[in-house]
Amino acid sequence: MSSRTSTRTPSPRAVRWTTGLIACGLGLVTAFGLVAGLMKLLAIGWTAFLVMMAGAEMGRRAETHVVGTVARRLRRLAWAYGLSSGAMITSAALFLVPNAVSHDVSLGGLGIALGIVGGFAIHTGLSPQASEGEAASIPVVWVLSMHSLGAGLVIGAVYATMPALGAVLGLAIVSHKGPAGYAAARRLRRRGASVLLLLGPAAAVCIAAVPVGLIDPPTSDAFHAVVFGAATGLFLHVAIDFLPRCGWGSELSRAARVRPDSQSGPTARRVGNVRHHAVWSTLAGSMLVVGAWALL
């Protein structure tokens, strides 16, 4: 591992401390939530946590066993990232965007724009020397954490008016938290970082929502629209960032260990063919969410 990468990757000790702090925080807010009877918030927060960490574990295992020929590795990675990003983008459009603009259309749209631009700023600012194929892992953790914190703040403030727990709400959580955990874990694992870093964004919804639900501060539709819109925009930035780009030097080709001197001959043709898999996998991920939504 190069020194440049190691400076951006937290040490094992830092990961252990972070994990302990997150566990303590999650335990405390859960205890307070149980005492206060905030069962809906706890159900939403813990579902988001478990789904994202389940997706992260699947991503960790998948990245550990990247084997086969170059063409096979590329196809598998294209389908993994395509299914994840397609599901994330469609889930955001079906479930997150309507919630953001329902409070105030203009301010919700402004919040979404701020979130997308802010996500790009965080991603670029935290990895100023990363090339296109070296998409940094740590900015993804920060952006997902900010998305979850923003969503948790709004959920905690409006939980009394939220729909009852059911299949639609469950699909809304599963269809964007699971793929996000999966794709982020693969990137973290590939860069030598611990998947435990995803405990932060996984727990952030619960950690932010329960205290707000306990305090029940006076807020406005404008506040909800901007904050939830920004959280939605941050998530959309991450989803778009995970789209399977197949050019030479891209994250996908580097992850599949395509050699730079293979830009001609059979390998080049195989890389070109992977573009079709990237498109179809993204469409498939999108249609899976649409199909599940239509059935409910």
N, C-alpha and C positions, 0 to 999 in steps of 0.2 A: 504494500500500500504506500502511495507517495505521501510525502509530508504535507502536500497541499490538501489531500483528502483527509488526512488524519486531523488537521486543524479544524475541520468542520464536523468531525464525527466525535460525539461525546465519549469520554472514557467510561470503562465499565463501572468505576466508582460513581461517576456522575449519574449514570443510568440507574444504579441501585438506589441512590438518594432520591432521584426523581420518582422512581417507582414507589418507594416508601411514602413520600409526601402525597402522591396521588391516591394511594391506598388509604392513607389516614383521612385525607379530605373527603374521599368518597364514602368512607365509613361514617364520618361525622354527619355529613348531610343526609345520609340514609337514616341514621338514628333520629335526627331532628325531624325529618320528614315523616317517619313512622309515628313519632309522638304527636305531631301536628295533624296527622291524618291526611297528608298530601299523597294519597295512594296513586292518583292519576299521574302526577309528576314523577313519582318514583318508578312507576311502570314504564313511562316513556323513556326516562333517563337510563334505567337499567336495560331496557330492550336495545336502545341505541348502543350502549356499552358492550353488551354481549354479542350483538350482531357484528359490530365493527371488529371486535377481537376474534370472533370466529372467522371472519373474512381474512383478517391478518394472519391467523394460523394457517389457513389454506394457502395464502400467498407465500408464506415462509416455506412451507413444505414444497410447493411447486417450484420455487426458485432454487431450492436445495437439490432438486433432481432434474436439472436442465441437461438432458443427454440427447444423443442421436446425431445425425448428420446436420450440417449447417442448414439445409433446407427444412428439415423437420423442426429444428429449434426455432427457426424464423416463423414457421407456420404456427407452432404452439404459442409463441410469444404474441404473434399478431392476434390470434384468437383470444388469448387471455386479456390483453389490453383492449382489444376491440369490444369484447363483450362487456368488460368493466366500464369503459368510458361511454359506450352507447347507453348502457343502463343508467349510469350516473347523470348524463345529460338529459335523458328523457324523464327520469325521476324528478330532476330539478324543475323541468318545464311543466310537468303535470302537477306536482305537489308543492314545491317551494315557491315558484314564481307567483302562482295565484294567491298564496298566503301573504306574500310581500305586498302585492298591489291591492289586496282587498282592504287594507287600512287606508291607503291613499295612493291612487294610481301614479301620479306624477312623482311623489316622493319615494314610493316603492321602486319605480323605475330608476330614479336617481341613485337610490341605495344600491341597486344591482350594478349599475355602472361603476359606482365607487368601489364596490367589492371586487369586480373584475380587474379594474385598474390597480387597486390596492394589492390584490393577489400577485399581479405581475411585478409591482414594485418590490414586494417582499421577496419574491422568488429571485428577481434579478439582483436586488441589493444584498441578499445574504450569500449569493454565489457569484460575485463579480468576475471571477476568472474561469468559470465553468464554460466549456464549449457546449455546442448544441447536443453532442452525444454524451456529455457528462452531466446530465440533468441532476442537480444536487438533491440529496434526499432530505436534508434537514429543513429547507424552506417548505416542503410539502407538509411536514409535521406542524410547523407554525401556522400555515394557512388553514389547514384542517382544524387546528385548535381554535383559531379565531372564528371560523365558521360555526363550530359547535358552541362556543361561548356566546356568540351573538344570538344564535337560535335559542339557546337555553334562557337567555335574558328575556326574550320576548315570550317564550312558552311559559316561563314562570309568571310573567305579568298578566297573561291572558288565559291562564289555565282554566279558569272558571267558565269561560265561554267556548272552550275547545270541544270538539265532538267527542262522543263517548269512545272508549277504547273498543276497537273492532278491527275487522279485516282491512279496511281501507287505510286506517292510520298505521296498522302494522306493515302493510305493503309500502307505504310512504317511507317508513323508517328502514325497512330491510333493503329496499331497492336502491337506496343511495348510500347507506352506511356499510353494507356488506361489500359491494364492489370497491368502495373507496378504501376500506381496510385491506382488501386483497391486493389492489394495485400498488398502494403505498408500501405495503410490506415487501413486495417483490423489489421495489426500488431500494428500500432500506437494506434489505438483505444483500442485494447486488453491490451496494456501496460499502459493505462491511459494517453497517450500523445495526444496532439492536432493534428488533421488532417491538420490544417493550416500550420504545418511545411513543408508540401509538396508543399507549394507555392514556396519555394526556388528552388527545382529541376524542377518544372513546368515552372518557369519563366527564368531559367538559360540559355536556348537555345537563347531566344530573347535578354537577357541582354548581353550575350557574343558575339552573332553574329553581331548585329547592330554596335557597336563601331568598330569592326574589319573591317566591310564593309565600314564604313566611312573613316577609316584611310588607308585601302587597303595597308597593309605593304608587303614588298617583302618577300615571303616565298618559300620554296622548296617542291618538292614531298616527300623528306625524312621527313621533318617536318610534313606534312599532314599525311603521313602514320603512323608515330609513335603516334601522338596526337590522330588521329581518331581511330587507333588501340587500344590505351589505353582506350579510351572512350568506345569502343565496348567491350573490356575485362571486364571493370567495370560493364557494363550492364549484360554481361553473368554471372558474379559472382552473381549478385542479382537474376537473373532468376533461376539459379541453386539452390540458397539458398531458393527459394520459392517452390521448388519441394515438393509435399506432402509426407513427411516421416511419417510412421504410427507406428513406434515402441513405446513401453511403455516409457513414459517420453518425447516423442517427442513434438514439438510445436503443432502438430495437436491434439494429445491426451489431452494435457493440455488445448488447446483452447476449446475442446469439453467437458472439465471438467470431464474427465475419472478419477475415484478414483484410487489411487495407489494400494488399496487392492482388485482390481477387476481383477487380472491377472489370474483368473481361473473361470471356469463356463461359462454361456451364454455371459457375457460381453466380455470375452476373445475371444470367437468365433466371435462375432460381430466385434471386433477390427481387427481380422485376415481377415475377409471378406472385410473390407474397403480397404485393399491393392489392391484388384481387381479394385475397384472404382478409386483409385489413379492412377493406370496404365492407365485405359481406359480414364479417364478425361484428363490426360496429352497428350495422343495420340489424343484425340478429339480437344484439343486446338491447337495442331500442325497442324492437318488436316484442321481446319477452316481457318488458315492463308494460307496454301498451296492451298486450294480450291479457296479462294478469289484472290490469286496471279495468279492462272491458268486462272481464268475467265477474268482477265485484260490483 
